[in-house]
Amino acid sequence: MIICPVCDHVQSEGEECEGCGKRFPGLVNTQDPVVVPLPELELTHHAGGRVPVDAPVLPELDLTRLRSGPDLPPMSVPDLELTRSGDTGQVPVEQMTDLDTGRAQDDGVRTAAPVGAVTCRYCRHVQAEGLLCDGCGMRLPRVRMTAQVTAKRKDEGERVPCPSCHVPAWPGRACVACGTKVEVEA
C-alpha cells in the first residue's frame, strides 16, 4: 500500500496520489526530460558568471568608492555636538517641599475579610464553604478557620480544613486534594 506523504491518502498502486496529485519519486522510473532550446529565444552566453564584462567607466558619473580603513586621515568635525559639557560651577541643590518621601499615616481601619457565601472571581460560582472553588478550582478569598472553631468541628465529627491546602477533609484520613493526612487533635 502506498501512503501519500502530503495528504495521507492510501492507495494500492500508481505513480501519483489519487487524492492530491503528488508524484511519488521512488516509484516513478522516468528519465530526465530532454530540454530543447526554442529557436525564437535569444541565447545568453555565460560561463558560470565568470566571464569578464565589458563595462567602460562613464565620465559624467562620480566615483562612489570611498577609501576605508587606516589610510583615512583623522578629521575633526566642527559642528558635531560633544557629549561632555563644560564646568557648571556651583549649583544650589534644594529639596522639593511637596515631594512625599514616606508612607501615609495608619488610620487603623482594615478591610473586613469575606465571611459566609463567597463568589468566585473567575467563574462567578457562589459557594458557602471551602477554600477552593467547586466550579473552577481556584482559591477563594476566605478567612482561615481559627483554632476554636476547628476544635468544635472535630468533636462533632465534621470535616476540618487540611493543614496543607485547607480543603475540607475528614479527620484521620488523607486529604483528597493534596494527600496530606489530616490528624485529629485532642
N, C-alpha and C positions, 0 to 999 in steps of 0.2 A: 504494500500500500504506500502511496505517495502522499505526504502531508505538505501542503504549501507553507513556506516559512513566512509569508505575508499575511494570508487570511485564514490559515489553519484549515483549509478545505481538504478533505480526504477523498482521494480518487485512486482507482486501481492502475491506470496506465495513462500515458500521454506525455508529450514534450512540454506542455504548458498547462497552467492551472485552469480548470474549467470555471472557477469562481471569479478570479481577478485577472487572469491572463498572464501571470508571471511565468517566464520561461525558466525551466529547470536546467541549469548549466551542466550538471553531471550526467543528465540523461540524453542530452542532445549531442549527436555526433555529426556536427556540421563543420565544414572547413571555413577558413577565413574568407569573407567575400572579396571578390576581385574588384578593385576600385579602378574605374576607367575615367581619366580626366575628360571633362567636357571641352570640346574644341572651341566653343564660343567664349570661354573664360580666359582672362589674361593670367598667365603664369607668373608667379613672383619667385624669382630665383634667390635663394639664400642658402647658406651652408651652416645651419645651426646657429645663426645670429652672430657669426664671427667674420663676416665679410666686411672689409672696410667700406665706409660710406663716403662718397664724395660730397662734402658739405663745406663750401667756401664760406669764409667769415664775411658777414655783411658789414661794410664800412660805416653805415649810418647808425648801427647799434653800439651801445656802450658795453664794455666787458663787465659782467656781473660777478666774476670770480674774485673773491677777496682773499687777501693774504690771511693766514691763520697761524696760530702757534707763537713760538718765542721770537719770530722775526718781526713782529709788530712793535713799533716804538711805543713806550708809555706816554699816555696823553692825559692831560687834566682837562676836565670839562668845567668851564666857569659857571654855568647856570645850573649845575647839579646841586640839589639840596643835600647838605651833610646831615647825618643823623645825630651829631652832637651839637649842643648849643653852648654858647659862651657862659661865663660866670654870671650867675644871677644875683650874687651878693646876699645881703641879709634879708630874708623874707620872714615877716612876722607870722607865727603859727598860732591860730586861735581855735579854741574848742567851739563846736557848734552847740548852742544852748538848747535848741529844740530837738536834738537827737536823743532818742531813748536808748540807753545802754543796758537796761535791766529788764526784769520781768514785772508784770503788773502785781500789785499787792493782792494777797489771797483774801477773798471775802468769806471763805468758809462754806460756801454753797456748793454742794456736789449734786451731780445728776443721779437721780434715783435709778437703780437697776430694774429692768422689767421683771414683774412678778406675775404669775398666773399664765394664761394662754399667750403664746408668743407667735407672731407672724414671721415666717422665714423671709429674709430679704431677697433671696434668689428666686424661689418658686412660689412665694406668697401662700404657702401652706400654713394653716393655723394649727398649733399643737399645744396641748396643755402641759405635758411633762416630757422630760428628756433633754439632753444637751445637743443631740444630733437630730436634724430634720428627718422625719419619716418619709417625706416626699423625695428629697434630692440628696440627703446625707450630709449636707453642710452643717457646720456648727451654728447653733442658735445663740443669740445673746441672752444668756440666762444666768441667774445667780447660782453659785455652787451651794450645795447643801451644807448647813452648819452641823457641828458635832451633835447638838441636842436633837435635831430633827432626825438624823440618821439613827441615833440610838433608839428613838421611839419606833421607827420603822422596823428595826431589827427585832424588837420584842414582838411586833405584830406579825412577823414572818413575811413582810412585803419585800419588794425589790429595793436594792440600795445602789447608789452610784458606784461604779467601778473606780478603784483608786488611780488607775492609769488614764483611762479615756472618759470617765464619768458617764458612761452609758448605763442605764438601769440594768442591774443584774441580780440574780438570786444569790443570797449569801451561801458560801460553802461550795459554789460551782465556779466554773471558768466563765469569764465574760465572753459573750457571743461576738463582740466587735474586735477585741484585741487578744483574747485568750488568757488574760491575767486572772489568777484565781482570786475571787472575792472572799476575804476572810471574815469570819463572824467575830466581832468584838464583844467581850462580855462586860 
